[in-house]
Amino acid sequence: MSGSYRKLVRFISTVMVLILTQSSCGRGAADVREDSPRDGSVKILATIFPEYDWVREILGGQASDVQVDLLVDSGADLHSYQPSVKDIMDIASCDLFIYVGGESDSWVDETLEQTDRPGREVLSLLEVLGDAAKEEETVEGMETHGENDSHGAEYDEHVWLSLKNAGIFCGAIAEKLAEIDPDHGEVYRENAKVYQGKLSSLDRQYQDVVDAAPQKLILFGDRFPFRYLVDDYGLSYYAAFAGCSAESEVSFQTVAFLAEKVDEKNLSSVLVIKGGDQKIAETICQNTRSGNEKILVIDSLQSTTGEEIQQGAAYLPIMEENLNVLKAALE
């Protein structure tokens, strides 16, 4: 974050704190939290679509009494996102702020500090995961992620792509909602329990597909945000870039290495992320012996738009479709 941007964040945040302080004069944190559910003023803000959809599932019938907003709903890449003035104002005024907490969210700490106010709850997915969070890795043949060399190891932020993690996060979200709205706390916990059952069922389906697959390797001609998912089911992978890489240019050596692996492992497909450029995958396929491998598109849920949400996009159906893609890739 640049120095000028930090100054803007501080200025906007200070103004918002003053406004919020004046508007809540004479009310303590407990008063704000207790009054919110009754007057419909509970506001929940999530940075990415999976968090947003989990909240909707856990709220269930209470969704009409609580406002849930998605911060990044334009399909923007989480890794290059910077908050607007409106975003900062929304963070300052919400009752629960849910974010991932990785390197891409480096702007969050200062924003939260500058907009701190009584009664606001904060939930970081990486903090919930704790020691189970994984460091981003570079596998053989992958373009190096230069930023790691100067900043040290980064945690892999794509924690939502593990169904096992999703169950953990939903439990944590339910507890936060129960703190904010204790009158419906048991409803939130029960809704979370039902949804966790659906997550566990799909998790077992993933394991069954992998167990039955003739081989356990996938290859990406793209960034690779699925580290948590492949580790859940004992899969191996090759990829052009690490999951949080900002690079877009690939070397001839990387293309040649990945094409050779397609031939060596007799792979029938090369995977790419939804919304990404397929040129690298196409180049890999053009350099294999057969040249007729399929390019399969899998959704990392990083670029879900508001329009897609209005059309019914939801975490579980997307992960179900990802299972179909994975099954095809393992054939």
VENVENZI-V531885 format. One record per residue. PHI is phi in whole degrees, 0 to 359 (none if undefined). PSI is psi in whole degrees, 0 to 359 (999 if undefined). Layout:
BEGIN
{{PHI:PSI} {PHI:PSI}}
END
This chain:
BEGIN
{{none:129} {288:162} {297:319} {295:324} {291:321} {300:319} {297:320} {296:316} {301:314} {298:317} {296:308} {299:318} {296:318} {298:316} {300:316} {295:319} {299:318} {297:317} {297:313} {294:324} {296:316} {295:320} {287:339} {247:25} {302:133} {84:3} {242:128} {276:178} {301:318} {297:321} {297:315} {299:313} {291:324} {285:325} {285:328} {304:311} {299:327} {286:324} {262:9} {73:20} {262:7} {292:127} {237:125} {244:132} {236:123} {245:142} {279:329} {230:161} {301:314} {305:316} {301:313} {301:315} {289:323} {299:318} {299:316} {301:318} {295:319} {286:326} {294:321} {57:234} {293:345} {279:356} {303:329} {289:341} {264:356} {228:136} {269:122} {243:124} {237:151} {253:124} {290:313} {252:91} {241:15} {257:6} {84:8} {294:149} {285:127} {306:326} {288:340} {244:8} {287:139} {229:137} {291:144} {275:174} {300:318} {298:319} {301:316} {296:321} {296:320} {295:319} {296:320} {295:330} {257:355} {280:162} {265:334} {218:124} {245:122} {245:127} {215:169} {283:305} {103:10} {269:196} {301:324} {293:340} {259:28} {297:338} {285:343} {292:315} {304:313} {292:321} {297:317} {294:320} {296:318} {283:340} {249:20} {300:138} {206:155} {298:141} {94:343} {278:132} {258:149} {228:139} {225:120} {255:126} {299:318} {295:324} {292:321} {298:320} {289:329} {60:230} {293:347} {280:351} {294:143} {252:142} {284:144} {298:142} {236:156} {246:118} {263:168} {305:133} {87:350} {282:143} {300:136} {289:147} {263:95} {304:326} {297:331} {296:328} {296:326} {263:338} {250:1} {80:187} {291:141} {247:149} {279:142} {290:121} {277:348} {276:51} {291:338} {286:348} {274:5} {256:122} {295:328} {295:315} {299:318} {303:320} {298:320} {296:314} {296:320} {296:323} {297:318} {293:321} {295:317} {301:320} {293:321} {296:317} {297:323} {294:326} {293:318} {287:322} {229:74} {298:335} {298:334} {244:17} {303:315} {292:328} {296:315} {297:317} {296:320} {291:318} {299:319} {296:319} {298:317} {297:315} {293:321} {300:326} {296:321} {293:321} {297:316} {296:322} {297:315} {292:325} {302:317} {294:325} {295:320} {301:313} {296:321} {297:318} {296:315} {294:317} {300:325} {272:351} {288:143} {290:337} {214:163} {238:38} {229:137} {234:155} {226:129} {251:128} {266:55} {189:186} {293:160} {235:93} {267:9} {258:28} {302:314} {296:321} {293:312} {294:325} {293:327} {300:327} {242:13} {71:32} {269:156} {251:163} {206:159} {233:151} {204:161} {286:321} {221:159} {289:165} {298:324} {259:12} {296:139} {265:359} {285:150} {231:344} {265:135} {244:143} {279:161} {299:324} {298:319} {293:316} {300:314} {296:319} {297:313} {291:322} {296:320} {296:322} {293:323} {302:316} {291:313} {298:319} {266:2} {56:48} {279:144} {263:355} {206:161} {234:133} {264:148} {223:161} {272:141} {306:134} {88:354} {268:180} {271:132} {266:7} {296:321} {295:315} {298:320} {297:319} {294:321} {300:311} {297:325} {293:341} {254:11} {270:170} {297:314} {275:323} {72:10} {241:24} {293:148} {279:149} {257:117} {254:138} {255:126} {238:145} {263:121} {270:2} {58:28} {264:345} {230:30} {292:130} {261:164} {300:324} {296:318} {295:323} {296:317} {298:332} {274:2} {106:12} {302:138} {211:153} {301:309} {297:311} {300:324} {293:318} {291:331} {294:317} {294:323} {299:326} {296:320} {297:320} {294:316} {299:318} {300:317} {295:323} {290:333} {269:0} {284:999}}
END
